[in-house]
Amino acid sequence: MKQLLLKNGRVIDPANGIDGQADVLLEKGKVQKVGARISPGGADVIDCKGLLVCPGFIDMHVHLREPGQEWKETIETGTRCAAHSGFTAVACMPNTTPVNDSRSVTELIVNAARERGMVRVHPIGAVSKGQKGEELAEMSDMVDAGAVAFSDDGHPVRSSLLMRKALEYSQIFGVPVIDHCEDRELVDGGVMNEGDVSTRLGLKGWPSVAEDILVQRDILLAEYTGGHVHIAHMSTGKAAEFVRRAKKQKVKVTCEVTPHHFALTDEAVGEFDTDAKMNPPLRSEADRKALIKAIADGTIDAIATDHAPHHPDEKCVEFACAPFGIIGLETAIPLSIDLLVHAGVISWDRLVELFTVNPARILGIEAGTLTPGVAADVTVIDPDREFVVDKSTTESKSVNTPFHGWKLRGCSVLTIVGGRIVHNRDE
């Protein structure tokens, strides 16, 4: 593999405290050197003047749908979409068909990603067999096969006893338990956030307290067991406050937020737009502002997409009958740049941290840094290039996005995985 030299860019690597103009030399699939005025030698040179050169961005929460739901997405199309979006690695949730609750399914995903994937794929195994919440899945076998975390995402771990066991057992492997926090008795069939909008539309409301209760339970269990709990797609201000307090008490809790939860509110449902139906639902403006505050003050550890593709026919039904979820890979970085950095909420260093070193640390993978010797995974960003969301040009097999037509400032322009360019926006 030929050397690749990224020259004259602003290198941002929070893991190493780097933020300044430098060159990055990649060789044999590894980062060789980061420094000033590196001689090109025989390397291919890419001029990155005016661009940001960052460790490869990681999306720690995607649904690739394979095996079993390939009409929505596949490992091939999902990773191609990730590469075009600026991500060099994704972690995929286990709610496939069959559920990723065993060594055989984990190995299937790993092998398919090796054969057809454009970016790195890290499987997340199920907490319980069949995601039924009754019996722990074979965690040891899945870790041996490549699983980096456990989650019943799409389903909460309803049993406190099972959650306790999962947190205790997962410590043996040093991996987190990622929980989808939803008290289903309180949700009681709700389809959107409970509030003025749900009342006006006559749709059954989903109270925010249904999330808050499970977040608080998980924090208490993490404190009691010493295990690491990660709160998936946090959507309420109260949940953010619980996490903030727990971190001050040194509880092993981390959390993520999606771009759609800090960009939109339940008003986006408009007149029954199923592309604005997601789980957890879009919340109030007060919740949205609280999440932005939590991003700014360091409470939130990562931005993740919860990329959830669905076939158009599945979404083209009555709101109450439509499945939850939206695609999110291609909009995540532009939304975060425009609404957080350009809006003055956070710095570039903080943005890169949220997409690189933090998710890498949570998942325990060697990534998210430009340290010499690590894999040459790099995301290059043009901070001022305009990006217009157009669902007709998405690389995903699905088109369910509420952001169609949005004009955003800032996007990825080059994605490099293992020293190989997998996407160049200018080609």
Phi, psi and omega in degrees: 000126184290153176294147177231127182243120177262109188253148167070014179272166171272108183274125178238111181225086184302330181298331181246009178067030182260129172205095181176171182292132180195170174252153178232122179255127179246135182210133178053040176079005181236159170285122182268315186199145172234122181182182182274139172048054176288132179292133184292333182055235178258017185282151167288134186248133173241121180281118183252026178301130181083000182247162177256127179254117189232159168303154181303131180288144183239129173255110187271014181206090176228161174241108181270350172070350179255130013271156165101341181228047189290349175287343179266316183193159172228170176299322179294310183288323180294319180285329174296319177298319179297316179298316179294339183270346181107007180264137177258350179206147175224151172247125189255136182286158191271002185279060175263185178229102006285164178298143175282080181236017183208164179304319186297318180288319177301316180295323178301315180294315180299315182291320179295321178293323178295323183278322190234355184279143177266342176229173180287140180238125179245109181290144171250125182273160179286146173290315185240156179299125180066012186054033182269350177073023184250322186216137179301139174285173182281081185300315183301314180298320182291320177298316179300328182275349176127003179292141184248354180192174178230140180199147169258030188316139191096338176224135173285154168280094190288325182279122177296326178295316180294322179295319177301313181298319180297317180293323179289314184290323183295338179294334178300325185259355179067035181238155180275159167257121182260120185247138172269106192270107184204111174280102189292335175294321178286324177299315171051045177081010179297150184239350175205170182304136178284121182174198183299321183292315179298323178295315181296322182275350181072028179258145182294128185277153181241103186290142180295334181296339178295330175279316185301319182297316181289325177298314180296320177299314182296322178296316179297320180289324177295319178296319183290319185268338187082006180281169180256114175253137177243125181273118180282150173028059181297136187231354185241151177295324180295318178298319178299320179293321177299315180295318180303313180295318182296321179296322178297333179268008176068025174287144180280077179231134173231169183204163179228160174225149179265154175301324182292334179280336174263354180257334189232163171234180180296346175298336181294342177298332175053240177255068173067043178282110183290343175286355174252016178260117183213168183230115000291159184288162171299135187257199183280169176297324177297319177294316180302314180295324179293324177293319178297319176299319181291329173293315184293323185268003176093000179297317181276133186268329187211152168256126180227152190275329193053041179307113187228082182287142174223146178296143180307324180296330180288329180273341184273061180218180176301146186307314184295337183265346184287149176287157177280146169124152177223160170284150186215352185298311188285342181260346189299308184291313178300318178298318182292319179295310186292311189274344182247309183281304181295336177279356177082015182283316182222167178273168175297320180301317179294320179299313181296321177303317182295335183254355187233272188297323181293307177299327178296318179293319180299317183273352178069034180251150179277092184194182175077021181208159175253026177301129178307133180104340178276168181302140183279070176255120188221139172244126179250130187240137169262111187291344185242355180292135180280142181230121178253123181288121181225105185294343180285346181248009182296148176276349176287159175284347182244164186231016186281085178227139175274001186258009181305129179092350179293137176254118186237156182247117180109130179196168176284148179235344182211131178235126183237127179236120180059034179081001181250131178287118180256347173202133175228112185297340182268004179243000000 
